[in-house]
Amino acid sequence: MEFSKEISLLADIVNYSVKGITGALGKGAGVTKKMHPVYFHIDDNSTVDDLVKILSGTKLLEEGDIVVFPSKLIAILEGRFVYGLTIENYSRCISDLDFARKLLKAHGDDPISNKDMIGLDKINPEKEIGVRYSKDPNLSAYNIADGIRKNTGLKIDVVITDSDSGGKKGINLIGCPTIVATPIGATGGLRLFYCMRVAVAAEMIRNNMENIPAIIVKPYQASRIRKNVGELRYNGFLDGKKEADLKIKKRK
């Protein structure tokens, strides 16, 4: 019996996502052997540099670890604010790009994009303040990993995730369906399927605990030995067209 490449791809996505779930439940193996929630506080004046300093000083990191952050946290630290977002107009702003561009004022000189529209999130409806995605999530992930390497000498990978997922959303964001959470940016030491795996594991943990802005994923020893750990993957969002995991060979 032969299966289409689409069915094979979906089977792999489910497989890696389920392994992320088992990792979050404390039954992990391989790259999601152990999960370590990290508690810390940020405020309106915090920056990415502050985040790097906090993580560098925790003494929790080891060579080859993976740190997973929610996209909203990184967007706030990078000042990716939008103004004019309310409870009443939110639904239309995330479905109508022209409406969002006319209504919302964005901090920064780049206009609201299709992906920004998908990722718009409320942070203070009373003051009509929201956030959009990082402009370049892969670069954001690299900057954090590079800062930690400079401070500690440790090479780690960083994954930035959105707390939503699905067929349409995953395809629109990264060119691939996703389950539970969508990784939108990462450094170079992880295959796309592993980015999905740690994204799911981190999301499951965050959903069961409060005030956890970061999850440190501690792989099994053999899984720590990876190529391109902490390096820039490529600029932009994760992109299925650039990922080897999605390039399934055609049957002869």
N, C-alpha and C positions, 0 to 999 in steps of 0.2 A: 504494500500500500504506500502510495506517495501522497505527501501533503504539500500544499502550496507554501511558498516562502513566507506569506503573510501569517499563516497559521503557525509555522515554525517560529517566527519572530514573536508572536504573541505568547507562545508557550515559554520562550526564554524570559520575556518580561515578567510573566506570572511567577516563573521559577525563582528568579532573583528577588522579586518583591516578597515572596513568601519567606525566603531565607532572611530577608530583612526583618520580617515580623517575628520569626523565631529568635533572632538575635535580640530584639527588644524585649522578648519574654524571658531572657536569661538562658536560652538554649542555643546560643550562637556557636558558629564555627567559622573557620577561614577568616575572611576579611572583617566579618562582624562577630568576632569571638567574644569581645566584652564591650559594653557600652558604659560610659562614665559621664553622667550629667554634671554640668558646671554651673554654679550659681555665682552671679555677680550683678552689680547694679550699674546702669548707665543713666544719664540725665540728658536734658536738652542741649547741653554744651559738650557732650562726649563726642569723640571722633574715632575714626578707625585706628589711629595711633594709640589711643587710650585702650582700645580693645586688644591690640597687639601686646601692649605692656602688661595688661591684666593676665592674658594667657601665658605670656613668657614668664611671669612671676609665680605661676601656680605650682610649679614643680611636678605637675601631673603628666606633662608631655614626654613622650619617648620617640626615638627615631622611628619613622614609618607610621606614626599615628595619623588618623584622619579626623579633622574637626568639621562638624556640620553646623551651619548657621541658617536661620530663617531669613529669607530675602528681605522681610520687613525691617529686621534689625539693621542689616547692612545699608538699606536705603536710608534709614533715619540717620545713621552715622555719617553717611555721605551727603546728607542734606538734600535728598531727592524729594523735596516737598512740592505739593501742589496746593493751591488755595482756591476755595469756592466749592469744595466737595462736601455735600450734606447728605443726610439720611434720605431726603426727598429726591435728590437728583442722582444718587449713586447708581441705581439700576440702569438708568439711561447712559450715564457716563461710561459704564463698562461694556456697553453694547453699541454705542454710536460714536465713532471716532470724531466726526465733524462736530457733533454737539459738545463732546468733551474738549476739543481744541478751542471752540468758541467760548465756552463757559469758564474753563479752569485756567488759572494763571500758574505757570510752572516756574519753579526756582531753577535758573540756569537758562542757557541760550538755545538749547535743543528742544524742538517741539515734541509734544506728546505723540508717541508712536503707537502702532497697533499693539505691540507687546506691552507698552505702558498701560494702554487701555485695559488689557486683560488683567494686569497686575495691580490696578489702582486699589488702594486700601485706605480705609478711614482710620485716623489716629486721634482726632479731636473734632467730632462733628459740631460741637458748640462753637468752636472757633473756625469751622469750615476748613480744617487742615487735613490733608491726606498725603500719601506717599506713592511714588511709582517705583518700578524696578531700578536697580543699578543700570547705568548707561551701558556698561560692559561687564557683565557678571564674571566672565572668565578672568578678566584683568583684576577685578575686585578680589577674587579668590587668590590669585597670584600675589597681589600686594600684601595680603594678610600672611600668606605662607612665607613670603620673602622677608617680611618684617620679623617674624618669629625666628627664621633661620639666622638673621643678622643678630638678634638678641641672644639666642640660645645655642646656635650652631646645629640645631636639629632640623632635618628635612621632614616635613609633614605635608600631607595633602589637605586641601580645603574644598568643601562642597557647599554651595549655596542653594537652598531649596525653597520652593513655593509650597504652601500648605494645602494646595488643591491639586487635582489630577483628573485624568479621564482621557477618553479618546480624542475628542475635539481639542481640549485644552492642551494636552501633551503634544499633539501634532502642531498646533499653532505656535507653541513656544519653542519646542526643540525638534519637531519633525518626527515624533514618535509617541504612541500612546503611553500613558503612565498610570500607575496604581498607587493610591494613598497620598503620594506627594510627588512633585515634579522637580528634579534637579535642573536648575537653569544655568549654573556656572560651576566650574571645577578646575583644579590644577591638573597637571598632565600625568599623574601616576596611577590613575584609575580608568579602567574601561568604562564605557557608558553604562553597561549593565551593573557594574559595581557602584557607580554613582547612584543609580536607582535603588540599589540594595541599601546603602547607608542612608539615603534620603527617607526611605520607608521606615527603617529602624529608628531614626531620630524623631520622625513625626509621631510614631507610636508612643515613644517615651514622653514627648512633650504633651501629648494628649492626656497623659495620666499623672502629670506633675506640673506644678505651677512655677512660673518665674525661672525658666531654664532657657537662657539665651544661646547656649552652646552645648553640643554633645561631642565628647571625645570618643571616637571609635578606636578600640585597641585590637588590631588584628592578631591572629595567631602568628607565631614567630615567622614561619615560612612565608606568610602573606605580607610581612613587612618589607620583604626584599622585592622591590618593584622598580621598574625603570621610570625615569622622568618625574620622580616624586618632587612636588613643590614647584615644578616648572610651569611656565605659561603654556597653556594648552593651545590656544589660538584666540584671537580677539573676538568679542561678541558673546552671544549666548551659546550654550551647548547646541550643536547642530547635527542631527542624525545623518545628514549627507556627508559629514566629515568623519563619521565614526565607523571604525572597522566592524563593530558589533552588528551594525545594521546592513552591512554589505554582504548579503547572503549570496553565495555562488549559485549561478543558474545550473539547473540539472541538464545533463547532456541528452 
